[in-house]
């Protein structure tokens, strides 16, 4: 149980760390968003891949860290 909690905590921390490294597109003009009602904000930014890649990398790094901690004890 302790290993699972450590893996979950490390995955969350490393996943959020990697997610913070992805650049976010800045708004060019605020008027463009309010002017065009057809373009929704969720269609302009696809955040599926950054979330997936960051938490996948976080999980891989967390599993290595938990393995190294468990191996040294």
PDB file with one MODEL, atoms N, CA, C and O in Angstrom:
MODEL        1
ATOM      1  N   UNK A   1       0.820  -1.188   0.000  1.00  0.00           N
ATOM      2  CA  UNK A   1       0.000   0.000   0.000  1.00  0.00           C
ATOM      3  C   UNK A   1       0.868   1.257   0.000  1.00  0.00           C
ATOM      4  O   UNK A   1       0.538   2.245  -0.657  1.00  0.00           O
ATOM      5  N   UNK A   2       1.968   1.218   0.732  1.00  0.00           N
ATOM      6  CA  UNK A   2       2.860   2.371   0.771  1.00  0.00           C
ATOM      7  C   UNK A   2       3.505   2.608  -0.590  1.00  0.00           C
ATOM      8  O   UNK A   2       3.718   3.754  -0.986  1.00  0.00           O
ATOM      9  N   UNK A   3       3.810   1.549  -1.294  1.00  0.00           N
ATOM     10  CA  UNK A   3       4.409   1.676  -2.621  1.00  0.00           C
ATOM     11  C   UNK A   3       3.420   2.310  -3.593  1.00  0.00           C
ATOM     12  O   UNK A   3       3.794   3.166  -4.395  1.00  0.00           O
ATOM     13  N   UNK A   4       2.168   1.894  -3.522  1.00  0.00           N
ATOM     14  CA  UNK A   4       1.144   2.455  -4.407  1.00  0.00           C
ATOM     15  C   UNK A   4       0.922   3.940  -4.133  1.00  0.00           C
ATOM     16  O   UNK A   4       0.801   4.733  -5.067  1.00  0.00           O
ATOM     17  N   UNK A   5       0.869   4.316  -2.869  1.00  0.00           N
ATOM     18  CA  UNK A   5       0.677   5.730  -2.512  1.00  0.00           C
ATOM     19  C   UNK A   5       1.878   6.556  -2.953  1.00  0.00           C
ATOM     20  O   UNK A   5       1.714   7.668  -3.455  1.00  0.00           O
ATOM     21  N   UNK A   6       3.071   6.029  -2.772  1.00  0.00           N
ATOM     22  CA  UNK A   6       4.267   6.747  -3.216  1.00  0.00           C
ATOM     23  C   UNK A   6       4.293   6.894  -4.730  1.00  0.00           C
ATOM     24  O   UNK A   6       4.659   7.949  -5.248  1.00  0.00           O
ATOM     25  N   UNK A   7       3.908   5.839  -5.441  1.00  0.00           N
ATOM     26  CA  UNK A   7       3.853   5.899  -6.900  1.00  0.00           C
ATOM     27  C   UNK A   7       2.806   6.904  -7.368  1.00  0.00           C
ATOM     28  O   UNK A   7       3.055   7.667  -8.301  1.00  0.00           O
ATOM     29  N   UNK A   8       1.657   6.913  -6.739  1.00  0.00           N
ATOM     30  CA  UNK A   8       0.601   7.861  -7.092  1.00  0.00           C
ATOM     31  C   UNK A   8       1.027   9.301  -6.812  1.00  0.00           C
ATOM     32  O   UNK A   8       0.790  10.186  -7.634  1.00  0.00           O
ATOM     33  N   UNK A   9       1.643   9.538  -5.677  1.00  0.00           N
ATOM     34  CA  UNK A   9       2.090  10.882  -5.315  1.00  0.00           C
ATOM     35  C   UNK A   9       3.205  11.372  -6.240  1.00  0.00           C
ATOM     36  O   UNK A   9       3.176  12.514  -6.698  1.00  0.00           O
ATOM     37  N   UNK A  10       4.176  10.517  -6.510  1.00  0.00           N
ATOM     38  CA  UNK A  10       5.256  10.894  -7.427  1.00  0.00           C
ATOM     39  C   UNK A  10       4.724  11.133  -8.840  1.00  0.00           C
ATOM     40  O   UNK A  10       5.158  12.066  -9.516  1.00  0.00           O
ATOM     41  N   UNK A  11       3.785  10.294  -9.291  1.00  0.00           N
ATOM     42  CA  UNK A  11       3.212  10.476 -10.625  1.00  0.00           C
ATOM     43  C   UNK A  11       2.496  11.808 -10.728  1.00  0.00           C
ATOM     44  O   UNK A  11       2.644  12.512 -11.727  1.00  0.00           O
ATOM     45  N   UNK A  12       1.734  12.161  -9.727  1.00  0.00           N
ATOM     46  CA  UNK A  12       1.025  13.432  -9.733  1.00  0.00           C
ATOM     47  C   UNK A  12       1.999  14.608  -9.733  1.00  0.00           C
ATOM     48  O   UNK A  12       1.817  15.565 -10.486  1.00  0.00           O
ATOM     49  N   UNK A  13       3.007  14.541  -8.910  1.00  0.00           N
ATOM     50  CA  UNK A  13       3.983  15.641  -8.831  1.00  0.00           C
ATOM     51  C   UNK A  13       4.778  15.785 -10.128  1.00  0.00           C
ATOM     52  O   UNK A  13       4.892  16.886 -10.667  1.00  0.00           O
ATOM     53  N   UNK A  14       5.315  14.701 -10.619  1.00  0.00           N
ATOM     54  CA  UNK A  14       6.108  14.777 -11.851  1.00  0.00           C
ATOM     55  C   UNK A  14       5.238  15.096 -13.065  1.00  0.00           C
ATOM     56  O   UNK A  14       5.679  15.800 -13.974  1.00  0.00           O
ATOM     57  N   UNK A  15       4.014  14.586 -13.086  1.00  0.00           N
ATOM     58  CA  UNK A  15       3.104  14.900 -14.183  1.00  0.00           C
ATOM     59  C   UNK A  15       2.771  16.379 -14.230  1.00  0.00           C
ATOM     60  O   UNK A  15       2.759  16.975 -15.307  1.00  0.00           O
ATOM     61  N   UNK A  16       2.502  16.975 -13.088  1.00  0.00           N
ATOM     62  CA  UNK A  16       2.231  18.409 -13.052  1.00  0.00           C
ATOM     63  C   UNK A  16       3.474  19.226 -13.374  1.00  0.00           C
ATOM     64  O   UNK A  16       3.374  20.293 -13.980  1.00  0.00           O
ATOM     65  N   UNK A  17       4.638  18.739 -12.976  1.00  0.00           N
ATOM     66  CA  UNK A  17       5.881  19.427 -13.321  1.00  0.00           C
ATOM     67  C   UNK A  17       6.101  19.433 -14.828  1.00  0.00           C
ATOM     68  O   UNK A  17       6.432  20.469 -15.404  1.00  0.00           O
ATOM     69  N   UNK A  18       5.920  18.287 -15.464  1.00  0.00           N
ATOM     70  CA  UNK A  18       6.081  18.220 -16.923  1.00  0.00           C
ATOM     71  C   UNK A  18       4.996  19.015 -17.647  1.00  0.00           C
ATOM     72  O   UNK A  18       5.253  19.608 -18.694  1.00  0.00           O
ATOM     73  N   UNK A  19       3.780  19.028 -17.089  1.00  0.00           N
ATOM     74  CA  UNK A  19       2.698  19.783 -17.705  1.00  0.00           C
ATOM     75  C   UNK A  19       2.976  21.281 -17.662  1.00  0.00           C
ATOM     76  O   UNK A  19       2.574  22.009 -18.570  1.00  0.00           O
ATOM     77  N   UNK A  20       3.645  21.741 -16.638  1.00  0.00           N
ATOM     78  CA  UNK A  20       3.957  23.168 -16.555  1.00  0.00           C
ATOM     79  C   UNK A  20       4.997  23.581 -17.580  1.00  0.00           C
ATOM     80  O   UNK A  20       5.162  24.776 -17.827  1.00  0.00           O
ATOM     81  N   UNK A  21       5.699  22.646 -18.180  1.00  0.00           N
ATOM     82  CA  UNK A  21       6.719  22.980 -19.172  1.00  0.00           C
ATOM     83  C   UNK A  21       6.162  23.134 -20.576  1.00  0.00           C
ATOM     84  O   UNK A  21       6.855  23.651 -21.453  1.00  0.00           O
ATOM     85  N   UNK A  22       4.916  22.695 -20.817  1.00  0.00           N
ATOM     86  CA  UNK A  22       4.322  22.853 -22.139  1.00  0.00           C
ATOM     87  C   UNK A  22       3.926  24.311 -22.343  1.00  0.00           C
ATOM     88  O   UNK A  22       3.286  24.907 -21.476  1.00  0.00           O
ATOM     89  N   UNK A  23       4.300  24.886 -23.477  1.00  0.00           N
ATOM     90  CA  UNK A  23       3.914  26.289 -23.715  1.00  0.00           C
ATOM     91  C   UNK A  23       2.434  26.402 -24.045  1.00  0.00           C
ATOM     92  O   UNK A  23       1.853  25.525 -24.684  1.00  0.00           O
ATOM     93  N   UNK A  24       1.852  27.472 -23.606  1.00  0.00           N
ATOM     94  CA  UNK A  24       0.452  27.751 -23.881  1.00  0.00           C
ATOM     95  C   UNK A  24       0.408  28.901 -24.880  1.00  0.00           C
ATOM     96  O   UNK A  24       1.084  29.914 -24.701  1.00  0.00           O
ATOM     97  N   UNK A  25      -0.387  28.740 -25.926  1.00  0.00           N
ATOM     98  CA  UNK A  25      -0.501  29.797 -26.923  1.00  0.00           C
ATOM     99  C   UNK A  25      -1.153  31.024 -26.293  1.00  0.00           C
ATOM    100  O   UNK A  25      -2.164  30.927 -25.598  1.00  0.00           O
ATOM    101  N   UNK A  26      -0.563  32.144 -26.548  1.00  0.00           N
ATOM    102  CA  UNK A  26      -1.121  33.372 -26.022  1.00  0.00           C
ATOM    103  C   UNK A  26      -2.223  33.872 -26.938  1.00  0.00           C
ATOM    104  O   UNK A  26      -2.244  33.582 -28.135  1.00  0.00           O
ATOM    105  N   UNK A  27      -3.122  34.617 -26.358  1.00  0.00           N
ATOM    106  CA  UNK A  27      -4.194  35.207 -27.155  1.00  0.00           C
ATOM    107  C   UNK A  27      -3.614  36.338 -27.991  1.00  0.00           C
ATOM    108  O   UNK A  27      -2.896  37.198 -27.481  1.00  0.00           O
ATOM    109  N   UNK A  28      -3.936  36.325 -29.283  1.00  0.00           N
ATOM    110  CA  UNK A  28      -3.460  37.410 -30.141  1.00  0.00           C
ATOM    111  C   UNK A  28      -4.228  38.685 -29.843  1.00  0.00           C
ATOM    112  O   UNK A  28      -3.648  39.741 -29.593  1.00  0.00           O
ATOM    113  N   UNK A  29      -5.505  38.564 -29.875  1.00  0.00           N
ATOM    114  CA  UNK A  29      -6.353  39.702 -29.540  1.00  0.00           C
ATOM    115  C   UNK A  29      -7.547  39.183 -28.755  1.00  0.00           C
ATOM    116  O   UNK A  29      -8.099  38.128 -29.065  1.00  0.00           O
ATOM    117  N   UNK A  30      -7.926  39.917 -27.762  1.00  0.00           N
ATOM    118  CA  UNK A  30      -9.089  39.521 -26.992  1.00  0.00           C
ATOM    119  C   UNK A  30     -10.355  39.713 -27.820  1.00  0.00           C
ATOM    120  O   UNK A  30     -11.342  39.006 -27.617  1.00  0.00           O
ATOM    121  N   UNK A  31     -10.333  40.651 -28.738  1.00  0.00           N
ATOM    122  CA  UNK A  31     -11.503  40.936 -29.565  1.00  0.00           C
ATOM    123  C   UNK A  31     -11.812  39.804 -30.536  1.00  0.00           C
ATOM    124  O   UNK A  31     -12.973  39.599 -30.889  1.00  0.00           O
ATOM    125  N   UNK A  32     -10.809  39.077 -30.967  1.00  0.00           N
ATOM    126  CA  UNK A  32     -11.054  37.971 -31.893  1.00  0.00           C
ATOM    127  C   UNK A  32     -11.894  36.888 -31.254  1.00  0.00           C
ATOM    128  O   UNK A  32     -12.740  36.284 -31.914  1.00  0.00           O
ATOM    129  N   UNK A  33     -11.673  36.641 -29.990  1.00  0.00           N
ATOM    130  CA  UNK A  33     -12.418  35.588 -29.299  1.00  0.00           C
ATOM    131  C   UNK A  33     -13.865  36.004 -29.107  1.00  0.00           C
ATOM    132  O   UNK A  33     -14.779  35.210 -29.325  1.00  0.00           O
ATOM    133  N   UNK A  34     -14.070  37.228 -28.705  1.00  0.00           N
ATOM    134  CA  UNK A  34     -15.443  37.671 -28.476  1.00  0.00           C
ATOM    135  C   UNK A  34     -16.164  37.976 -29.777  1.00  0.00           C
ATOM    136  O   UNK A  34     -17.392  37.903 -29.831  1.00  0.00           O
ATOM    137  N   UNK A  35     -15.434  38.312 -30.815  1.00  0.00           N
ATOM    138  CA  UNK A  35     -16.051  38.682 -32.082  1.00  0.00           C
ATOM    139  C   UNK A  35     -16.613  37.465 -32.815  1.00  0.00           C
ATOM    140  O   UNK A  35     -17.720  37.519 -33.349  1.00  0.00           O
ATOM    141  N   UNK A  36     -15.874  36.400 -32.842  1.00  0.00           N
ATOM    142  CA  UNK A  36     -16.329  35.220 -33.579  1.00  0.00           C
ATOM    143  C   UNK A  36     -16.963  34.230 -32.612  1.00  0.00           C
ATOM    144  O   UNK A  36     -16.279  33.599 -31.806  1.00  0.00           O
ATOM    145  N   UNK A  37     -18.239  34.111 -32.704  1.00  0.00           N
ATOM    146  CA  UNK A  37     -18.958  33.196 -31.813  1.00  0.00           C
ATOM    147  C   UNK A  37     -18.837  31.759 -32.286  1.00  0.00           C
ATOM    148  O   UNK A  37     -19.071  30.833 -31.509  1.00  0.00           O
ATOM    149  N   UNK A  38     -18.477  31.556 -33.541  1.00  0.00           N
ATOM    150  CA  UNK A  38     -18.380  30.200 -34.072  1.00  0.00           C
ATOM    151  C   UNK A  38     -17.151  29.463 -33.544  1.00  0.00           C
ATOM    152  O   UNK A  38     -17.188  28.250 -33.334  1.00  0.00           O
ATOM    153  N   UNK A  39     -16.068  30.199 -33.333  1.00  0.00           N
ATOM    154  CA  UNK A  39     -14.844  29.571 -32.827  1.00  0.00           C
ATOM    155  C   UNK A  39     -14.927  29.468 -31.312  1.00  0.00           C
ATOM    156  O   UNK A  39     -14.909  30.475 -30.604  1.00  0.00           O
ATOM    157  N   UNK A  40     -15.017  28.273 -30.841  1.00  0.00           N
ATOM    158  CA  UNK A  40     -15.043  28.077 -29.400  1.00  0.00           C
ATOM    159  C   UNK A  40     -13.617  27.984 -28.888  1.00  0.00           C
ATOM    160  O   UNK A  40     -12.698  27.604 -29.613  1.00  0.00           O
ATOM    161  N   UNK A  41     -13.459  28.332 -27.651  1.00  0.00           N
ATOM    162  CA  UNK A  41     -12.118  28.344 -27.064  1.00  0.00           C
ATOM    163  C   UNK A  41     -11.536  26.938 -26.977  1.00  0.00           C
ATOM    164  O   UNK A  41     -10.326  26.762 -27.120  1.00  0.00           O
ATOM    165  N   UNK A  42     -12.380  25.937 -26.746  1.00  0.00           N
ATOM    166  CA  UNK A  42     -11.869  24.575 -26.631  1.00  0.00           C
ATOM    167  C   UNK A  42     -11.407  24.019 -27.964  1.00  0.00           C
ATOM    168  O   UNK A  42     -10.638  23.059 -27.987  1.00  0.00           O
ATOM    169  N   UNK A  43     -11.847  24.587 -29.069  1.00  0.00           N
ATOM    170  CA  UNK A  43     -11.403  24.111 -30.373  1.00  0.00           C
ATOM    171  C   UNK A  43     -10.054  24.711 -30.750  1.00  0.00           C
ATOM    172  O   UNK A  43      -9.342  24.141 -31.577  1.00  0.00           O
ATOM    173  N   UNK A  44      -9.691  25.834 -30.171  1.00  0.00           N
ATOM    174  CA  UNK A  44      -8.425  26.466 -30.509  1.00  0.00           C
ATOM    175  C   UNK A  44      -7.243  25.793 -29.817  1.00  0.00           C
ATOM    176  O   UNK A  44      -6.134  25.788 -30.350  1.00  0.00           O
ATOM    177  N   UNK A  45      -7.469  25.237 -28.658  1.00  0.00           N
ATOM    178  CA  UNK A  45      -6.378  24.652 -27.888  1.00  0.00           C
ATOM    179  C   UNK A  45      -6.680  23.186 -27.604  1.00  0.00           C
ATOM    180  O   UNK A  45      -7.647  22.863 -26.915  1.00  0.00           O
ATOM    181  N   UNK A  46      -5.856  22.318 -28.133  1.00  0.00           N
ATOM    182  CA  UNK A  46      -6.007  20.893 -27.874  1.00  0.00           C
ATOM    183  C   UNK A  46      -5.029  20.519 -26.769  1.00  0.00           C
ATOM    184  O   UNK A  46      -3.821  20.454 -26.993  1.00  0.00           O
ATOM    185  N   UNK A  47      -5.553  20.276 -25.588  1.00  0.00           N
ATOM    186  CA  UNK A  47      -4.706  19.971 -24.442  1.00  0.00           C
ATOM    187  C   UNK A  47      -4.654  18.479 -24.131  1.00  0.00           C
ATOM    188  O   UNK A  47      -4.145  18.084 -23.082  1.00  0.00           O
ATOM    189  N   UNK A  48      -5.168  17.657 -25.021  1.00  0.00           N
ATOM    190  CA  UNK A  48      -5.187  16.225 -24.764  1.00  0.00           C
ATOM    191  C   UNK A  48      -3.784  15.644 -24.755  1.00  0.00           C
ATOM    192  O   UNK A  48      -3.418  14.921 -23.829  1.00  0.00           O
ATOM    193  N   UNK A  49      -2.997  15.952 -25.774  1.00  0.00           N
ATOM    194  CA  UNK A  49      -1.654  15.389 -25.862  1.00  0.00           C
ATOM    195  C   UNK A  49      -0.714  15.906 -24.790  1.00  0.00           C
ATOM    196  O   UNK A  49       0.044  15.103 -24.245  1.00  0.00           O
ATOM    197  N   UNK A  50      -0.706  17.193 -24.444  1.00  0.00           N
ATOM    198  CA  UNK A  50       0.163  17.607 -23.340  1.00  0.00           C
ATOM    199  C   UNK A  50      -0.158  16.920 -22.022  1.00  0.00           C
ATOM    200  O   UNK A  50       0.751  16.557 -21.275  1.00  0.00           O
ATOM    201  N   UNK A  51      -1.467  16.733 -21.723  1.00  0.00           N
ATOM    202  CA  UNK A  51      -1.823  16.022 -20.496  1.00  0.00           C
ATOM    203  C   UNK A  51      -1.340  14.579 -20.545  1.00  0.00           C
ATOM    204  O   UNK A  51      -0.750  14.081 -19.586  1.00  0.00           O
ATOM    205  N   UNK A  52      -1.591  13.916 -21.653  1.00  0.00           N
ATOM    206  CA  UNK A  52      -1.204  12.513 -21.777  1.00  0.00           C
ATOM    207  C   UNK A  52       0.311  12.343 -21.672  1.00  0.00           C
ATOM    208  O   UNK A  52       0.794  11.499 -20.917  1.00  0.00           O
ATOM    209  N   UNK A  53       1.052  13.144 -22.426  1.00  0.00           N
ATOM    210  CA  UNK A  53       2.502  13.007 -22.424  1.00  0.00           C
ATOM    211  C   UNK A  53       3.119  13.382 -21.089  1.00  0.00           C
ATOM    212  O   UNK A  53       4.070  12.738 -20.646  1.00  0.00           O
ATOM    213  N   UNK A  54       2.592  14.415 -20.441  1.00  0.00           N
ATOM    214  CA  UNK A  54       3.184  14.824 -19.174  1.00  0.00           C
ATOM    215  C   UNK A  54       2.942  13.781 -18.088  1.00  0.00           C
ATOM    216  O   UNK A  54       3.845  13.484 -17.306  1.00  0.00           O
ATOM    217  N   UNK A  55       1.733  13.223 -18.031  1.00  0.00           N
ATOM    218  CA  UNK A  55       1.484  12.222 -17.000  1.00  0.00           C
ATOM    219  C   UNK A  55       2.097  10.866 -17.345  1.00  0.00           C
ATOM    220  O   UNK A  55       2.388  10.077 -16.446  1.00  0.00           O
ATOM    221  N   UNK A  56       2.297  10.587 -18.623  1.00  0.00           N
ATOM    222  CA  UNK A  56       3.024   9.375 -18.993  1.00  0.00           C
ATOM    223  C   UNK A  56       4.489   9.503 -18.577  1.00  0.00           C
ATOM    224  O   UNK A  56       5.060   8.574 -18.006  1.00  0.00           O
ATOM    225  N   UNK A  57       5.086  10.647 -18.863  1.00  0.00           N
ATOM    226  CA  UNK A  57       6.462  10.881 -18.422  1.00  0.00           C
ATOM    227  C   UNK A  57       6.573  10.912 -16.913  1.00  0.00           C
ATOM    228  O   UNK A  57       7.548  10.415 -16.348  1.00  0.00           O
ATOM    229  N   UNK A  58       5.579  11.493 -16.256  1.00  0.00           N
ATOM    230  CA  UNK A  58       5.568  11.502 -14.794  1.00  0.00           C
ATOM    231  C   UNK A  58       5.460  10.116 -14.216  1.00  0.00           C
ATOM    232  O   UNK A  58       6.106   9.809 -13.214  1.00  0.00           O
ATOM    233  N   UNK A  59       4.646   9.264 -14.836  1.00  0.00           N
ATOM    234  CA  UNK A  59       4.506   7.884 -14.365  1.00  0.00           C
ATOM    235  C   UNK A  59       5.810   7.110 -14.556  1.00  0.00           C
ATOM    236  O   UNK A  59       6.223   6.355 -13.676  1.00  0.00           O
ATOM    237  N   UNK A  60       6.446   7.296 -15.694  1.00  0.00           N
ATOM    238  CA  UNK A  60       7.702   6.579 -15.941  1.00  0.00           C
ATOM    239  C   UNK A  60       8.779   7.018 -14.961  1.00  0.00           C
ATOM    240  O   UNK A  60       9.493   6.181 -14.409  1.00  0.00           O
ATOM    241  N   UNK A  61       8.901   8.318 -14.742  1.00  0.00           N
ATOM    242  CA  UNK A  61       9.898   8.809 -13.795  1.00  0.00           C
ATOM    243  C   UNK A  61       9.557   8.386 -12.368  1.00  0.00           C
ATOM    244  O   UNK A  61      10.448   8.049 -11.589  1.00  0.00           O
ATOM    245  N   UNK A  62       8.282   8.404 -12.030  1.00  0.00           N
ATOM    246  CA  UNK A  62       7.867   7.986 -10.689  1.00  0.00           C
ATOM    247  C   UNK A  62       8.127   6.504 -10.466  1.00  0.00           C
ATOM    248  O   UNK A  62       8.530   6.108  -9.372  1.00  0.00           O
ATOM    249  N   UNK A  63       7.905   5.684 -11.474  1.00  0.00           N
ATOM    250  CA  UNK A  63       8.154   4.257 -11.300  1.00  0.00           C
ATOM    251  C   UNK A  63       9.643   3.979 -11.114  1.00  0.00           C
ATOM    252  O   UNK A  63      10.020   3.098 -10.342  1.00  0.00           O
ATOM    253  N   UNK A  64      10.479   4.721 -11.814  1.00  0.00           N
ATOM    254  CA  UNK A  64      11.931   4.570 -11.623  1.00  0.00           C
ATOM    255  C   UNK A  64      12.326   5.017 -10.219  1.00  0.00           C
ATOM    256  O   UNK A  64      13.125   4.355  -9.557  1.00  0.00           O
ATOM    257  N   UNK A  65      11.771   6.131  -9.766  1.00  0.00           N
ATOM    258  CA  UNK A  65      12.109   6.626  -8.425  1.00  0.00           C
ATOM    259  C   UNK A  65      11.638   5.656  -7.345  1.00  0.00           C
ATOM    260  O   UNK A  65      12.376   5.397  -6.394  1.00  0.00           O
ATOM    261  N   UNK A  66      10.433   5.117  -7.468  1.00  0.00           N
ATOM    262  CA  UNK A  66       9.929   4.163  -6.474  1.00  0.00           C
ATOM    263  C   UNK A  66      10.753   2.886  -6.503  1.00  0.00           C
ATOM    264  O   UNK A  66      11.021   2.301  -5.453  1.00  0.00           O
ATOM    265  N   UNK A  67      11.157   2.447  -7.683  1.00  0.00           N
ATOM    266  CA  UNK A  67      12.004   1.254  -7.781  1.00  0.00           C
ATOM    267  C   UNK A  67      13.350   1.498  -7.091  1.00  0.00           C
ATOM    268  O   UNK A  67      13.831   0.635  -6.356  1.00  0.00           O
ATOM    269  N   UNK A  68      13.951   2.649  -7.319  1.00  0.00           N
ATOM    270  CA  UNK A  68      15.232   2.949  -6.695  1.00  0.00           C
ATOM    271  C   UNK A  68      15.114   3.093  -5.189  1.00  0.00           C
ATOM    272  O   UNK A  68      16.011   2.679  -4.454  1.00  0.00           O
ATOM    273  N   UNK A  69      14.024   3.673  -4.723  1.00  0.00           N
ATOM    274  CA  UNK A  69      13.826   3.812  -3.271  1.00  0.00           C
ATOM    275  C   UNK A  69      13.585   2.451  -2.642  1.00  0.00           C
ATOM    276  O   UNK A  69      14.145   2.151  -1.587  1.00  0.00           O
ATOM    277  N   UNK A  70      12.754   1.616  -3.276  1.00  0.00           N
ATOM    278  CA  UNK A  70      12.474   0.293  -2.730  1.00  0.00           C
ATOM    279  C   UNK A  70      13.712  -0.614  -2.780  1.00  0.00           C
ATOM    280  O   UNK A  70      13.893  -1.478  -1.923  1.00  0.00           O
ATOM    281  N   UNK A  71      14.555  -0.405  -3.789  1.00  0.00           N
ATOM    282  CA  UNK A  71      15.746  -1.228  -3.935  1.00  0.00           C
ATOM    283  C   UNK A  71      16.799  -0.866  -2.893  1.00  0.00           C
ATOM    284  O   UNK A  71      17.562  -1.727  -2.454  1.00  0.00           O
ATOM    285  N   UNK A  72      16.842   0.399  -2.499  1.00  0.00           N
ATOM    286  CA  UNK A  72      17.878   0.824  -1.555  1.00  0.00           C
ATOM    287  C   UNK A  72      17.507   0.488  -0.113  1.00  0.00           C
ATOM    288  O   UNK A  72      18.369   0.520   0.766  1.00  0.00           O
ATOM    289  N   UNK A  73      16.245   0.168   0.144  1.00  0.00           N
ATOM    290  CA  UNK A  73      15.840  -0.130   1.534  1.00  0.00           C
ATOM    291  C   UNK A  73      16.165  -1.563   1.892  1.00  0.00           C
ATOM    292  O   UNK A  73      15.899  -1.995   3.013  1.00  0.00           O
TER     293      UNK A  73
ENDMDL
END
